[in-house]
Each structure stands twice: as structure tokens, then as C-alpha cells.
Amino acid sequence: MKKTTKITNSPDRYRKKLNKCTKKTKVTLPKLLYVGLACWLLSPFGGVGGGLFAQNVGINATGAIPNPSSILDIDDTGIPTGKGLLVPRMTTTRRNTITAPIPESLLIYNTTTQCFEAWNQATTTWVAFGCIGCTVPSGVTASVTPTPICVGSTLTLTGGASNATSWNWTGPNGFTSTLQNPTITNITTAGVGVYTLTASNACAAATPVNTASLVVSAPPTVAVAGADQNICATAVTLAGNAPTVGTGTWTLIAGTGTITTSGSPTSGITGLGVGANTFRWTIANAPCAASTDDVVITRTAPPTVAVAGADQNICATTATLAGNAAVVGTGTWTLIAGTGTITTPGSPTSGITGLGVGANTFRWTIANAPCVASTDDVVITGVATPTVAAAGVDQNICATTATLAGNAAVVGTGTWTLIAGTGTITTPGSPTSGITGLGVGANTFRWTIANAPCAASTDDVVITRTASPTVAAAGVDQILACGLTVATLAGNAPTTGTGNWTVVAGTATITTPTSATSGVTGLAGSGTVTLRWTITNASCTPSTDDVVITTVGSCPPTFPCGGTVIPIVDVTSPTGRIWMDRNLGASQVATSSTDAAAYGDLYQWGRCSDGHEKRTSGTTATLSPTNTPGHPNFITAGGAPNDWRSPQNNGLWQGGGINNPCPTGYRIPTEPELNAERLSWATSNAAGAFASPLKLPMSGERSVMGALLGIGTIGWYWSSAVTGVGARYLSFNISISAMVSRNRADGMSVRCIK
């Protein structure tokens, strides 16, 4: 059955408002209470409508008058099912969004804590009551860290509990805090004691829990290790300060040393090492930071024991000291007695100048403060120097005896000795002693003036005895064959001395004046010339001998050096020179570059036509000491200077002179003459050589070892020119031509020129 809401004991004007609130709508009983409460809240009797009235409001289904003591009387009598009153429900987070000002006793139900909460304006907090399913905090813990703690440090209190929503700490010195984990900075000794934590929630507070009693320690006394020390010992006493608060301890930080009583501020130290040794004085009072201070005890090693060196006897105004090097410390020289200037006082081997004659005492001191210095003395005795020795000027004589000329010794004693050569000193102690039995050559005698312990003064004299020169022999007089204007001299080779040819009378040119067998050119066509052979040897009288050479005029053409007589036919080359038309020894003029009949003989440079030039001649390895070997063999020369003659003779084949193999009036061409001929050819090769008026064939050569080479492929033609130990020649083949050098023992072709 539906009933209309009935509100009693209300003025008509408010009843109209309430009817308007309900929109004058009939409601069912289940909704009655909710609608009535809402309307009440909007009425002047509730919290919304405004003013205070003596009337009250009842919400029921029976129409009963509300209780006169209540503003709102809600009765569920007559409602089929029981009903309750719902206040606003919200979480703590939602609750905290209610804006201020919050009225006193504002009521909510906190779904987070499961408690009814009302606002307490005096404490500005929500007060919980009527909690549903709430649990008192449990497992409460409380601790302080660190403990013990040093004055001035920060203390941390740590709380823990299950289901706690608020915390309350109390402790010494009036300490309180509502933080779960509060801190106390710059703690003092007033903070000593027990701290208590009460953990609470909306239900109730747990039993208070105490921390362990907090211990607060004072900082240790500031450590003072004492002043640094420099000592010269292995033991010392430390000088730390005695601690007022805490305990002191010595430790070795660096270096070496044994602390005898580590806890004593004035402990002894033994076994100190050389150098810096650092010890630390630590005063500790845990848990406060320890105070430390270091002291450095520097042990200085004793100086090296000074050794000034052995005493000296010297013969000079300068000397060198011989002190030992200071391994530890610094050395210094000082003059104790006598005279002398120390050039470098800090050097153990300092020089001394200005030494006086007699004893001079010098002291070597090695110091290494603060240790006691070590000293040692040396005596240097100065001795006068001997007279400077003068042995006299060197002598060149041509005799077996001589007289020395040394100076007299003013200080010291003089003595002659033989140093080199031969000779007998008749009076060694006399500066003008005689000498007998002098040997040929340099004889060295030494004049020594000594005054021990000074260094002796010496001087040498060389007496050179020259042997008499070899007796000169110029050879027998010569009468030359008709037409010859050259000759070879035949003087004797000097065993002692040096020979030299000169023209005494007549006209002639001596090619090698110092050679006993020199060639002579430029002789007059008819007449005589006198040549002198002089052998000299330094200071001795020279030995001389003369030879007369007679020339007898011109003769019919002949081969003065022998050889095969061939027809003499002249040809004129483009250079304007006159040549023989064929090679020496050839039977005909060449018809081609390889015409064997035109090859001719092969001559060793400088030799006569004695048969060696034949291509089939025998060989010998014996070198000739003269210009005429005296046999027809080809002389092989397998070693330097590769010449058939020993010694070499550069005067051979010069002009129409010694060993000229050409017919009378002809000679060996010079290098320029041969080269000018080569340069006149149409082509610089074998073809050009054959095409020239000389018809030169490729006649080959005979090597220094006697083998025939290059026959028909190369042409080799001697000139009269020498170069070093060799000689110059013309070479050509089918490709090129050139002037080159060759060993004098080689056999090559000869083409004569006028």
C-alpha cells in the first residue's frame, strides 16, 4: 500500500517547501526515509535551509509526531524491511579533497580505514570512531643509529609497525616527533638515553616500544706529534702530546724504525733508516673520527771516511789531488801548510797550482751535517825540475865518427843513449861526447837530464851518415848506324845514390834523365855529342863518367830493328799524312776487311822485330829486364802491370827511337795521328777503315797470355802513346771505332807513318 509522506508539527510555509522538495509526489515507503532526510537537509531545520526554529521533523510511515528532543526523528516502523541511515562514503584521498573551512563534526565514512570520521576543528584533524574491521598496529620496532655516536653527528631514529597510520616519538632533552623516521642533527651529550615510539591508527595505539640507550661520545684530544727532527743516530725519542680524551697510538708511516712503546706519546724509536722516517701519533675515541699528526725524523748518514790519497813528490808547480769520492756527504779541500792554490775545492781530484818547493799539506774534509766531519791530510812535496835537455842540431856527415853537442845540466844529471841506428858513445855523461862506428843512414842519440822524482827532460839528435855514391859508369862510346839520330844509353844502375844524365857537349834530348838506360833523341845527322852520367848521394862527393855518341849521316831505307823486308809503298790519307800501304809483316794490301794476307804481324808494345811478332811464335812467362829480350818468344804477362818488360820503359817507340820496328824514315804513329785518321773515315767502323786509303783490315790481336783473338772481327792498331801502365791503340769492328787503352804485353798490328 502506498502512503503519502507526512510531516508533522511544521508551519504551513515550510510544509509547502517540503512538498515542493518532494515535488508533491507520492513516494513508496522504501524511499521515504531518503527523501525525508534530503528534504530535511534542505529545510530551515536542517543544515541547508537556514534559521533556528523550535520545531522538529519526523520521518516515518505511521504519522507519529517526532520526538520533541530531536530535530529529526527517523522511524522505520511500519516499513516492511529494515532501513538504515547512509552518511557519505569515501576514501582517504577523496576525503582530503573536501575544501576548507570544514565545519566542526562533519561526518563521513572512510572506506580506506573502515571507520566513521568526524572533523575536529580544534586539532584540525579527522577523528575516527566506530571502526569496522580495524586492527591495532603490531610488530612495532624502534632503533637509533649509530650508537654510540659522536657529539655533533646526526642521529637517525627508525620506526616500524604493521597497520600504523601515525607515529609519536619521545626522548631525552624534551625530544618529540610525529615522523616515522626522524633525525637529530648536531647531537649533544644531552641526547643520551632511551627514545620511545608509539605507533597508532584509527583503532588504537600499540604498546610503546623503547630503543636501546643511546651513548654519545666526546671527540678525542687533537693529536700533536711534535716538531720534525734531523739526527745522526739510529735511535730517538718521540714528543707527542698526552691525550685528555681518547687513547694515543704511534705507527710507522714511511721509512724505517721500531717503535718501542706505541701507546706512549714519548716512546723511543730504534733502528732508524737513513733519510726521512715518518711516524704518526693517532688519538682515538670511537666512534668519533680519530685525530692524527705526523712527525718526520730524518736520519743523516755519517759522512764517508775521508782519504786524502798517498803523499806525493813532484817536480812541478801544479799537481792533481787524489782524495776519495764522497759517497755520503760533501768533500772540501783546504790548505793546511805550505803553498798552493786549490782550483776546485769540492772535487776529490782537484788540481793544485802555485805549489811551493818543499812540503805542502792539504786536508780533505767530508762533511754531512749534523754528523761529525771526517778529515785526512796529504803532503805534496815540490822538487825542482831538471834543466831542459838540448841535444844539438841534427848532422849529415859522410864519415864513421862524429862529436855530440848537448847542453850542460845545471839542475840534474845528463846521460847520452843510442835510440836507433849504430854508433858507440865514448863518454855517455859528457854533453860533448865523441861517437865512433856510425852506421850508414839515420843514427839517433838521446840526451837525458834527470832530477828524480821529476820527469826527466830529453832531446834527440839524428846523425845521418851518407854512404859514398856508386862509381858512375856511362858505358862505352857509341857510333850509330848511318842515318840514326836516336840512341839508347847504357849507364850503370846506382847501388847507392841517384843517377842523372846531362849533355856536356853537342845537341841531344835525353828522354829520361834519371834512367841509366835512357833514350836519346834529337841527335845531329852527323857529328858527336858528349853525355855525362852523374851519381850523387847527399853530402858525399858525386861520381861522374862520360859517353860520346857519334852519328854518321843518312843511309838507304832499311829496317834497323830487323823483321821481314817488305816493299815500301807510300799512300797519302785525307789528313795529308804519308803512311805505308800495308801492315808490318803483311804480304799485300788488303782486298777486304778480312783479307788474311793483309793481316801482317802482331807486336807487343815497344818491342823490336825479333820474331816474337809472328803469330806462330813460342811463348815464355819470363819478363825481360831490358829493351831487347834476346829471344823470339812472345812474353806472356798474367799479372799487373801486364807488360813484357820489368821495369816498364815509357821511352820505347817514341818517335823513330828505341825499338822502332818501322823502316828507316818511318815510325809508330802517335795517338792524335791515328785518331785523326779514324775521324776522316766515311763511317766510324770496319767498313770506314777499309774504305780509307790505308785499307785497314780486322787483323785481330794476341792476348797477354798468348792466345789469338778477334781474327777477322776486330782491328787493333798500336799508337806510340802510353797511359799509366798501359798504351793507347785504335780499335774498330763492324759497328764502332774508338781510341782506347790496352796492356803493353798484348800483340797488335802496326801501321807505320812518316
C-alpha positions in Angstrom: 0.0 0.0 0.0 1.4 3.4 -1.0 1.3 6.2 1.5 1.8 9.9 1.3 4.7 11.4 3.2 3.5 13.1 6.4 5.5 15.8 8.1 4.0 17.0 11.4 4.4 20.0 13.7 5.7 22.2 10.9 4.4 25.6 9.9 2.5 25.7 6.6 5.1 27.8 4.9 7.8 25.1 5.5 5.4 22.3 4.6 4.9 23.9 1.3 8.7 24.0 0.8 8.9 20.4 1.7 6.1 19.4 -0.6 7.9 21.3 -3.3 11.1 19.4 -2.4 9.2 16.2 -2.9 7.6 17.7 -5.9 4.3 16.9 -4.2 4.8 13.3 -5.3 3.6 10.3 -3.6 6.5 8.0 -2.7 6.8 4.5 -1.7 7.8 3.6 1.8 11.3 2.3 0.9 12.1 5.7 -0.4 10.5 7.7 2.4 13.5 7.8 4.7 15.9 9.0 1.9 13.6 11.6 0.6 12.7 12.8 4.1 16.4 13.2 5.0 17.2 15.0 1.9 14.3 17.4 2.4 15.3 17.9 6.0 18.7 18.8 5.0 17.2 21.5 2.7 14.8 22.7 5.4 15.3 25.5 7.8 15.6 22.8 10.5 18.5 21.1 8.7 22.0 22.3 7.7 20.9 23.9 4.5 17.7 25.8 5.0 18.9 28.4 7.4 17.5 29.7 10.7 16.9 28.0 14.0 13.3 27.0 14.9 11.8 25.2 17.9 10.1 22.8 15.5 11.4 19.4 14.7 11.0 17.0 11.8 9.9 13.4 11.8 10.2 10.9 9.0 8.1 7.8 9.5 5.4 5.7 7.9 3.0 5.9 10.8 2.3 9.6 11.0 3.7 9.7 14.6 4.8 13.1 16.0 8.7 13.3 16.1 10.3 13.2 19.5 10.4 16.7 20.9 14.0 16.4 21.8 15.2 15.8 18.3 15.4 18.0 15.3 15.0 15.0 13.0 13.2 11.8 14.1 13.5 9.0 11.6 11.4 5.9 12.4 11.3 2.8 10.2 8.2 1.4 12.0 5.8 0.1 9.5 8.4 -0.3 6.8 8.3 -3.8 5.5 12.1 -4.2 5.6 14.6 -2.6 8.0 16.4 0.6 6.7 19.4 2.5 8.0 21.0 5.9 7.6 23.8 6.2 5.0 26.3 9.0 5.5 28.8 10.0 2.7 31.3 7.2 2.0 34.8 8.0 0.5 38.4 7.1 0.6 41.0 9.0 2.5 42.2 10.5 -0.8 38.6 11.6 -1.6 38.1 12.9 2.0 41.2 15.1 1.6 39.6 16.9 -1.3 36.9 18.5 1.0 37.5 22.2 0.8 38.1 24.4 3.8 36.7 25.7 6.0 35.4 22.3 7.2 32.6 22.6 9.8 33.0 21.0 13.2 31.8 17.4 13.4 31.4 17.0 9.6 30.6 13.3 9.3 31.9 10.8 6.7 32.6 7.0 6.5 36.3 6.4 5.4 36.3 3.3 3.2 40.1 3.2 3.5 40.3 2.9 7.3 36.7 1.4 7.6 36.0 4.0 10.3 33.4 6.8 10.8 35.3 10.1 10.9 34.3 13.5 12.2 36.2 16.7 11.8 37.7 18.1 15.0 38.2 21.8 14.3 40.3 22.3 17.4 43.0 19.9 16.2 42.2 20.3 12.5 42.2 16.6 12.2 39.7 13.9 11.3 38.8 11.8 14.4 37.9 8.2 13.7 35.3 6.3 15.7 33.1 3.3 15.2 35.7 1.5 13.2 34.6 -1.6 11.3 37.3 -4.4 10.9 40.2 -2.1 12.1 43.4 -3.7 13.6 45.6 -2.1 16.2 49.2 -1.6 14.9 51.5 -4.6 15.6 55.2 -5.6 15.2 56.3 -2.2 16.4 60.1 -1.7 16.3 62.3 1.3 17.3 66.0 1.8 17.0 68.7 4.6 17.0 71.7 4.7 14.7 74.6 5.0 15.1 75.1 4.1 18.7 77.4 5.0 20.2 77.5 8.4 18.3 80.0 11.3 18.4 78.9 14.7 19.6 78.0 16.9 16.6 76.9 13.9 14.4 73.4 13.2 13.1 71.3 10.6 14.8 68.6 8.7 12.9 65.6 7.1 14.7 64.0 4.3 12.7 60.4 3.1 13.5 58.5 0.2 12.1 55.0 -1.4 12.5 52.2 -3.1 10.7 48.9 -1.1 10.1 50.2 2.1 11.8 49.0 5.4 10.4 50.6 7.7 12.9 53.8 7.9 14.9 54.8 9.6 18.1 58.4 9.7 19.3 59.6 11.0 22.7 63.0 11.1 24.2 65.7 12.8 26.3 66.1 16.6 26.3 62.3 17.0 25.5 62.6 15.4 22.1 59.3 14.7 20.3 58.4 13.9 16.7 55.4 12.6 14.7 57.7 11.3 11.8 58.2 7.7 11.4 62.0 8.1 10.9 63.0 11.4 12.4 66.7 12.7 12.7 68.5 14.7 15.3 71.3 16.8 13.8 74.4 18.1 15.8 73.6 15.8 18.7 75.0 16.7 22.1 75.5 14.7 25.3 72.0 15.9 26.4 70.7 13.4 23.9 72.0 10.4 25.9 69.2 7.9 27.0 66.2 5.9 25.7 63.8 7.0 22.9 60.2 5.7 22.9 58.0 5.2 19.8 54.1 4.9 20.0 52.6 3.6 16.7 48.8 4.3 16.2 46.0 4.0 13.8 42.3 4.9 13.8 41.6 2.0 16.0 44.1 2.5 18.8 47.7 2.9 19.7 50.1 -0.1 20.2 52.1 -0.5 23.3 55.0 2.0 23.3 58.5 0.5 22.3 61.8 1.7 23.7 65.2 2.0 21.8 68.4 0.9 23.3 70.0 3.5 25.5 71.9 6.0 23.2 75.6 6.6 24.0 77.1 9.9 22.9 80.9 10.2 22.9 83.2 13.3 23.1 85.8 13.9 20.2 89.3 12.8 21.0 92.1 15.3 22.0 93.7 16.9 18.9 96.9 14.9 18.2 100.2 16.8 18.2 103.2 14.6 17.0 105.9 17.1 17.9 108.4 19.0 15.8 110.4 17.3 12.9 113.9 16.2 13.8 117.2 15.8 12.0 119.6 13.5 13.7 122.7 11.4 13.1 121.8 8.3 15.1 119.7 5.2 14.8 117.6 5.9 17.9 115.4 8.9 19.0 112.6 9.8 21.4 109.3 10.9 20.1 107.4 14.0 21.6 103.7 13.6 21.1 101.0 15.2 23.4 99.3 13.2 26.1 95.5 12.7 25.2 92.9 14.2 27.6 90.1 12.3 25.7 90.8 9.1 23.9 93.8 6.8 23.5 97.1 7.6 21.6 99.0 5.2 19.4 102.2 5.6 17.3 102.5 4.0 13.9 105.3 4.0 11.2 104.0 5.6 8.0 107.1 5.7 5.9 110.8 4.8 6.2 112.3 2.5 8.8 112.2 2.4 12.6 111.0 0.3 15.5 108.5 2.0 18.0 109.4 0.6 21.5 106.1 1.7 23.3 103.4 2.5 20.7 101.0 3.9 23.3 103.4 6.3 24.9 103.5 9.9 23.5 107.2 9.9 24.3 108.0 6.4 23.0 111.6 5.6 21.9 112.5 4.7 18.3 115.3 2.3 17.4 116.6 1.1 14.0 116.0 4.4 12.2 116.7 4.2 8.5 118.8 6.8 6.6 116.6 9.5 5.2 113.1 10.6 6.1 111.2 8.3 8.5 107.6 9.4 9.2 105.7 8.4 12.4 102.0 9.1 13.0 100.5 10.0 16.5 96.8 9.0 16.5 94.4 9.8 19.3 91.1 7.8 19.0 87.8 7.8 20.9 85.3 5.7 18.9 83.0 6.3 17.3 84.4 9.8 16.8 86.9 10.4 14.0 90.5 9.9 15.2 92.9 12.9 15.3 96.3 12.3 13.7 99.5 14.2 13.3 102.8 13.2 11.6 106.4 13.8 12.6 109.3 13.3 10.2 112.6 12.2 11.7 115.4 12.5 9.2 118.4 10.4 9.9 121.6 11.6 8.3 124.2 9.0 7.5 127.7 9.6 8.8 129.9 11.0 6.1 132.2 8.8 4.1 135.6 8.4 5.8 137.9 10.9 4.2 141.0 9.5 2.4 143.3 12.3 1.0 145.5 9.9 -1.0 149.1 9.0 -0.8 151.8 11.7 -0.3 153.4 12.9 -3.5 156.8 14.1 -4.5 156.5 16.1 -7.7 158.6 18.2 -9.9 156.2 20.9 -10.9 154.2 23.9 -9.6 151.0 22.0 -10.4 149.6 18.7 -9.1 146.4 16.7 -9.0 144.9 15.6 -5.7 143.6 12.1 -5.2 141.0 12.2 -2.5 138.2 9.6 -2.4 134.8 10.4 -3.7 132.3 11.3 -1.0 129.6 8.6 -1.2 127.9 10.3 1.7 128.4 13.9 2.4 130.3 16.7 0.7 134.1 16.9 0.3 136.2 20.1 0.6 140.0 20.6 0.2 141.8 23.2 2.4 145.5 24.2 2.5 146.9 23.4 5.9 150.6 24.2 5.4 152.9 25.4 2.6 151.9 27.0 -0.6 149.4 26.1 -3.3 146.1 27.2 -4.8 143.2 24.6 -4.9 141.4 25.1 -8.3 138.3 23.1 -7.4 137.9 22.7 -3.6 134.9 20.5 -3.9 136.5 18.0 -6.3 138.3 15.0 -4.8 140.7 15.2 -7.8 141.1 19.0 -7.8 144.1 20.5 -9.5 146.7 22.4 -7.5 148.6 25.4 -8.9 151.4 27.5 -7.5 152.9 24.7 -5.4 155.9 25.7 -3.4 159.2 23.8 -3.3 159.2 21.6 -0.2 156.3 20.1 1.8 152.8 21.4 1.2 149.9 19.9 3.3 146.3 19.7 2.0 143.3 18.5 4.0 140.4 16.5 2.5 137.2 17.0 4.7 134.0 15.1 4.1 131.0 16.6 6.0 127.4 15.6 6.2 125.7 17.8 8.9 124.7 17.3 11.6 127.2 14.4 11.7 130.9 15.0 12.7 133.0 15.6 9.6 135.8 13.2 8.6 139.3 14.5 7.6 142.6 13.3 6.2 145.8 15.1 5.1 148.1 14.6 2.2 151.6 16.1 1.8 152.8 17.1 -1.7 156.5 17.8 -1.8 157.7 20.0 -4.7 161.0 19.2 -6.3 162.9 21.5 -8.8 162.7 20.4 -12.4 165.9 19.4 -14.3 167.5 21.6 -16.9 165.7 21.3 -20.2 167.8 18.9 -22.4 169.1 20.2 -25.8 170.8 17.5 -27.8 172.1 19.9 -30.5 171.2 20.2 -34.2 171.0 17.1 -36.5 174.1 16.3 -38.5 174.6 14.9 -42.0 178.1 13.5 -42.5 180.0 11.2 -44.8 182.2 9.6 -42.1 182.0 6.9 -39.3 182.8 9.3 -36.4 181.1 12.5 -35.0 181.0 14.7 -31.9 177.8 15.3 -30.0 176.8 18.8 -28.8 174.4 18.6 -25.8 173.9 21.3 -23.3 175.4 21.2 -19.8 172.9 20.1 -16.9 172.5 23.0 -14.4 169.9 21.0 -12.4 170.1 17.2 -12.6 172.4 14.8 -14.4 172.8 14.3 -18.2 173.3 10.9 -20.0 173.6 10.0 -23.7 171.9 6.8 -25.0 171.6 5.3 -28.5 168.0 5.2 -29.6 168.2 4.0 -33.2 170.9 3.1 -35.7 174.5 2.3 -34.9 177.3 4.1 -33.0 179.4 3.9 -29.9 179.2 6.7 -27.3 182.7 7.2 -25.9 181.7 9.3 -22.8 177.9 8.9 -22.0 177.9 11.5 -19.2 179.6 14.2 -21.3 177.3 16.6 -23.3 180.1 16.7 -26.0 180.9 13.0 -26.1 182.5 11.6 -29.2 180.8 8.9 -31.4 182.6 6.1 -33.3 181.3 3.3 -35.6 178.5 5.3 -37.1 176.2 3.2 -39.4 175.0 4.3 -42.8 171.7 6.1 -42.5 170.0 7.8 -39.5 171.5 7.2 -36.1 169.5 8.7 -33.2 171.1 9.7 -29.9 169.2 10.9 -26.8 170.4 13.5 -24.3 168.6 12.9 -21.0 168.8 15.3 -18.0 167.2 13.7 -14.9 166.4 15.0 -11.3 164.2 12.4 -9.6 161.4 12.3 -8.9 160.8 14.9 -11.6 160.2 13.7 -15.1 163.5 13.6 -17.0 164.0 16.1 -19.8 165.1 14.5 -23.1 166.0 15.7 -26.6 167.1 13.6 -29.6 169.7 14.3 -32.3 169.9 12.5 -35.6 173.3 12.0 -37.1 172.8 10.7 -40.6 175.8 9.1 -42.2 175.6 9.1 -46.0 177.4 6.3 -47.9 179.7 7.2 -50.8 177.8 7.0 -54.1 178.2 4.2 -56.6 181.1 4.8 -59.0 179.4 6.1 -62.2 179.9 4.2 -65.5 178.4 5.9 -68.6 179.0 2.9 -70.9 181.2 2.6 -74.0 181.2 5.2 -76.6 178.7 4.6 -79.5 178.9 5.0 -83.3 175.4 4.9 -84.7 174.4 3.2 -87.9 174.1 5.6 -90.8 171.1 7.8 -90.7 170.2 7.2 -87.0 169.5 10.2 -84.8 168.4 8.3 -81.7 170.3 6.1 -79.3 170.0 4.2 -76.0 172.3 5.0 -73.2 174.0 2.2 -71.1 174.9 3.7 -67.8 175.2 1.6 -64.6 172.3 1.5 -62.2 173.4 3.1 -58.9 173.5 0.9 -55.8 174.0 3.9 -53.6 172.8 7.4 -54.7 170.8 8.7 -57.6 171.9 9.0 -61.2 171.3 11.8 -63.7 172.2 12.3 -67.4 173.3 15.7 -68.7 174.5 16.9 -72.1 178.1 18.1 -71.8 178.8 18.9 -75.4 176.8 18.8 -78.7 173.0 18.6 -79.1 170.7 15.9 -77.9 167.4 15.3 -75.9 167.6 12.9 -73.0 164.1 11.3 -72.7 164.5 10.1 -69.1 167.5 11.8 -67.4 167.3 9.7 -64.2 167.3 6.4 -66.1 170.7 4.7 -66.6 169.4 3.4 -69.9 167.5 6.5 -71.1 166.8 7.0 -74.7 168.4 9.9 -76.6 166.7 11.7 -79.4 167.4 14.9 -81.5 171.0 13.9 -82.4 172.6 15.8 -85.2 172.6 14.0 -88.6 176.4 13.8 -88.4 178.7 14.6 -85.5 179.3 13.8 -81.9 177.6 14.5 -78.6 179.0 14.0 -75.1 176.7 12.9 -72.3 177.6 12.7 -68.6 176.2 10.1 -66.1 176.4 11.5 -62.5 175.7 9.5 -59.3 175.2 11.6 -56.2 174.4 10.8 -52.6 173.6 13.7 -50.3 176.7 15.2 -48.7 179.2 12.9 -50.4 181.2 13.9 -53.4 179.3 12.9 -56.6 180.8 10.3 -59.1 180.7 11.1 -62.8 181.5 9.4 -66.2 181.0 10.5 -69.8 180.0 8.7 -73.0 180.4 10.0 -76.6 177.8 9.2 -79.3 178.8 9.6 -83.0 176.3 9.9 -85.8 177.3 9.2 -89.5 174.6 10.7 -91.7 171.8 9.2 -93.8 171.6 5.6 -95.3 169.4 3.7 -97.7 166.0 2.7 -96.3 166.4 -0.3 -94.0 164.6 -2.0 -91.1 167.0 -1.1 -88.3 165.0 -3.3 -85.9 165.1 -6.3 -88.2 162.0 -8.0 -89.4 160.7 -9.2 -92.7 161.7 -6.9 -95.6 158.5 -5.8 -97.4 158.0 -3.4 -100.3 157.8 0.2 -99.1 154.9 1.9 -100.9 153.6 5.2 -99.6 149.9 6.3 -99.5 148.6 9.7 -98.5 145.5 9.8 -96.3 142.8 12.5 -96.3 144.7 14.1 -93.3 147.7 14.7 -95.6 149.9 12.3 -93.7 152.1 9.7 -95.5 151.6 6.1 -94.4 152.9 2.7 -95.6 150.3 1.0 -97.7 150.2 -2.2 -95.6 150.6 -3.6 -92.1 154.1 -4.6 -91.0 154.6 -8.3 -91.9 151.8 -8.3 -94.5 152.4 -9.6 -98.0 149.9 -7.4 -99.7 147.5 -4.5 -99.5 144.1 -5.7 -98.1 141.5 -6.6 -100.6 138.8 -6.8 -97.9 138.4 -6.2 -94.1 139.0 -10.0 -93.6 141.9 -10.5 -96.1 144.3 -12.8 -94.1 147.2 -12.0 -96.4 146.9 -8.4 -95.3 146.8 -9.0 -91.6 150.6 -8.9 -91.0 152.4 -9.5 -87.7 151.2 -8.8 -84.1 153.7 -6.7 -82.0 153.9 -6.4 -78.2 154.0 -2.6 -77.5 157.6 -1.3 -77.5 159.3 -4.4 -78.8 161.6 -4.7 -81.8 161.1 -7.1 -84.7 162.8 -10.0 -83.0 160.5 -12.8 -84.1 158.0 -12.5 -81.2 155.6 -10.7 -83.6 154.9 -13.8 -85.6 151.5 -15.3 -85.0 153.1 -18.7 -84.5 156.0 -17.7 -82.2 156.6 -19.5 -79.0 155.8 -18.1 -75.6 157.6 -17.5 -72.3 156.4 -16.2 -68.9 159.8 -14.7 -68.1 159.7 -10.9 -68.3 162.6 -9.0 -69.9 164.7 -6.7 -67.7 166.0 -4.9 -70.8 164.6 -3.4 -74.0 165.9 -6.4 -76.1 164.8 -9.7 -74.6 167.3 -11.6 -76.8 164.9 -14.3 -78.0 162.0 -14.5 -80.5 159.3 -15.7 -77.9 156.1 -13.9 -77.1 156.3 -12.9 -73.5 153.1 -13.6 -71.5 152.2 -11.4 -68.5 149.4 -12.6 -66.4 149.7 -10.1 -63.6 149.8 -6.3 -63.1 151.1 -4.2 -64.9 150.8 -6.8 -67.7 153.9 -5.6 -69.5 156.6 -7.8 -71.2 159.3 -5.6 -69.7 160.1 -5.2 -66.0 160.6 -2.5 -65.1 158.5 -0.7 -67.6 160.1 1.7 -70.0 157.9 4.6 -71.3 160.7 5.7 -73.7 160.2 2.8 -76.2 158.7 3.5 -79.7 158.9 7.3 -79.1 159.5 9.0 -82.5 161.9 6.9 -84.5 163.8 5.9 -81.4 164.3 2.8 -79.3 163.0 -0.5 -80.7 161.3 1.3 -83.7 160.2 -1.7 -85.9 159.4 0.5 -88.9 161.7 1.1 -91.9 164.1 3.9 -91.7 162.3 7.2 -92.1 159.1 5.6 -90.7 157.8 5.3 -87.1 154.9 4.3 -84.9 152.0 6.9 -85.2 151.0 9.0 -82.3 147.5 8.7 -80.8 146.4 12.0 -82.3 147.6 10.9 -85.7 145.7 7.6 -85.5 142.6 9.3 -84.2 142.6 12.0 -86.9 142.8 9.2 -89.5 139.8 7.5 -87.8 137.8 10.7 -87.8 138.4 11.0 -91.5 136.5 7.8 -92.4 133.2 7.9 -94.1 131.8 5.6 -91.4 133.2 5.1 -87.9 133.6 1.2 -88.2 135.4 -1.5 -90.0 133.8 -0.5 -93.3 135.1 3.0 -93.0 138.6 1.7 -92.1 138.8 -0.5 -95.2 137.3 2.3 -97.4 140.1 4.7 -96.4 143.3 4.9 -98.5 145.0 2.8 -95.7 142.8 -0.3 -96.4 143.0 -1.3 -92.7 141.8 -4.9 -92.2 140.4 -6.6 -89.0 143.6 -8.4 -88.2 142.8 -9.4 -84.5 145.2 -9.5 -81.6 147.3 -11.8 -79.4 146.3 -11.6 -75.7 148.7 -11.1 -72.8 148.5 -14.9 -72.3 149.4 -15.6 -76.0 146.0 -16.5 -77.4 144.9 -15.2 -80.8 141.6 -13.3 -80.5 139.2 -11.4 -82.8 140.8 -12.5 -86.1 138.6 -11.2 -88.9 136.2 -9.5 -86.4 138.2 -6.7 -84.8 141.0 -4.4 -85.8 143.6 -3.3 -83.2 146.5 -0.9 -84.1 149.1 0.4 -81.7 150.0 4.1 -81.2 153.2 5.3 -79.6 151.2 6.8 -76.6 151.4 5.4 -73.1 148.7 5.9 -70.4 149.6 4.8 -66.9 150.9 1.2 -67.1 149.2 0.6 -70.5 149.3 2.1 -74.0 146.8 3.6 -76.4 145.5 2.0 -79.6 142.9 2.2 -82.3 140.0 -0.3 -82.1 137.2 -1.0 -84.6 134.7 -3.6 -85.6 131.7 -3.8 -87.9 129.8 -1.5 -85.6 132.0 1.2 -84.0 135.5 2.5 -83.6 137.4 4.2 -80.7 140.7 5.1 -79.2 141.2 3.0 -76.1 143.9 1.6 -73.7 145.4 -1.8 -73.5 148.1 -3.9 -71.7 151.5 -3.5 -73.3 152.0 -7.2 -73.4 149.1 -7.6 -75.9 150.1 -8.2 -79.5 148.6 -5.8 -82.1 149.0 -4.7 -85.7 151.4 -1.9 -86.6 150.9 0.6 -89.5 153.9 2.9 -89.9 153.8 6.6 -90.7 156.4 9.1 -91.9 
